[in-house]
Amino acid sequence: MAEWTRDMVEERIIEAADVLKQLPPVRVRGYFGTWPEIQRRFADMVGAEPVPMRRPPPSPAAISRMEEAITWNRFLERDEAHLMWARAEGVRWKEICHRFGVSRATAHRRWEYALSLIVWRLNGRQAKPKRSRDFVIARARA
C-alpha cells in the first residue's frame, strides 16, 4: 500500500466513529418478555411519535476497518486519543474545548498532532518522545 496521508487517516477515523454509531446497542442479557407483541390499529397510531428509522448495520469490511482504526489509539497519549475520537464523532470544538480545558487553537493543534503522529507511525517511522508537536505535524504533511 502507498504511504499513509493525514487525509486518509482522518477519513478512516471518521468512518470508524460512524461505524460504531451504526452497531446495534448493547443490551443486558437474560431479561426478556413473554408477552405477545401488541397489535396496534391505525386509530391507535394517529398522533403517535413516529418510530425513528435506523441505518442498516455496517458491512463486515467496514467493521474490520473500524477495528484497525481503533488500534491506532496505542500511538497516542490518553487525552490525545479522547480528543481525537470526540472530534471524529462530530463533537463541536466548543464542547471539546470545555471538556479538555483548552483553547480552540490548542484543541485543533492537538487534533492535528494526533492525526500526524498516527500517520508517522503507520508509515513505519518511530516518533521520539521529546519531539515537539509542530515538528511531527510538519513532517507528516511533507
FENSUL-V196433 format. One record per residue. N is the residue number from 1. SS is DSSP state (H for helix, E for strand, L for the rest). Layout:
# FENSUL-V196433
n=N ss=SS
n=N ss=SS
This chain:
# FENSUL-V196433
n=1 ss=L
n=2 ss=L
n=3 ss=L
n=4 ss=L
n=5 ss=L
n=6 ss=H
n=7 ss=H
n=8 ss=H
n=9 ss=H
n=10 ss=H
n=11 ss=H
n=12 ss=H
n=13 ss=H
n=14 ss=H
n=15 ss=H
n=16 ss=H
n=17 ss=H
n=18 ss=H
n=19 ss=H
n=20 ss=H
n=21 ss=H
n=22 ss=H
n=23 ss=L
n=24 ss=L
n=25 ss=L
n=26 ss=L
n=27 ss=L
n=28 ss=L
n=29 ss=L
n=30 ss=L
n=31 ss=L
n=32 ss=L
n=33 ss=L
n=34 ss=L
n=35 ss=L
n=36 ss=L
n=37 ss=L
n=38 ss=L
n=39 ss=L
n=40 ss=L
n=41 ss=L
n=42 ss=H
n=43 ss=H
n=44 ss=H
n=45 ss=H
n=46 ss=L
n=47 ss=L
n=48 ss=L
n=49 ss=L
n=50 ss=L
n=51 ss=L
n=52 ss=L
n=53 ss=L
n=54 ss=L
n=55 ss=L
n=56 ss=L
n=57 ss=L
n=58 ss=L
n=59 ss=L
n=60 ss=H
n=61 ss=H
n=62 ss=H
n=63 ss=H
n=64 ss=H
n=65 ss=H
n=66 ss=H
n=67 ss=H
n=68 ss=H
n=69 ss=H
n=70 ss=H
n=71 ss=H
n=72 ss=H
n=73 ss=H
n=74 ss=H
n=75 ss=H
n=76 ss=L
n=77 ss=L
n=78 ss=H
n=79 ss=H
n=80 ss=H
n=81 ss=H
n=82 ss=H
n=83 ss=H
n=84 ss=H
n=85 ss=H
n=86 ss=H
n=87 ss=H
n=88 ss=H
n=89 ss=L
n=90 ss=L
n=91 ss=L
n=92 ss=L
n=93 ss=H
n=94 ss=H
n=95 ss=H
n=96 ss=H
n=97 ss=H
n=98 ss=H
n=99 ss=H
n=100 ss=H
n=101 ss=L
n=102 ss=L
n=103 ss=L
n=104 ss=H
n=105 ss=H
n=106 ss=H
n=107 ss=H
n=108 ss=H
n=109 ss=H
n=110 ss=H
n=111 ss=H
n=112 ss=H
n=113 ss=H
n=114 ss=H
n=115 ss=H
n=116 ss=H
n=117 ss=H
n=118 ss=H
n=119 ss=H
n=120 ss=H
n=121 ss=H
n=122 ss=H
n=123 ss=L
n=124 ss=L
n=125 ss=L
n=126 ss=L
n=127 ss=L
n=128 ss=L
n=129 ss=L
n=130 ss=L
n=131 ss=L
n=132 ss=L
n=133 ss=H
n=134 ss=H
n=135 ss=H
n=136 ss=H
n=137 ss=H
n=138 ss=H
n=139 ss=H
n=140 ss=H
n=141 ss=H
n=142 ss=L
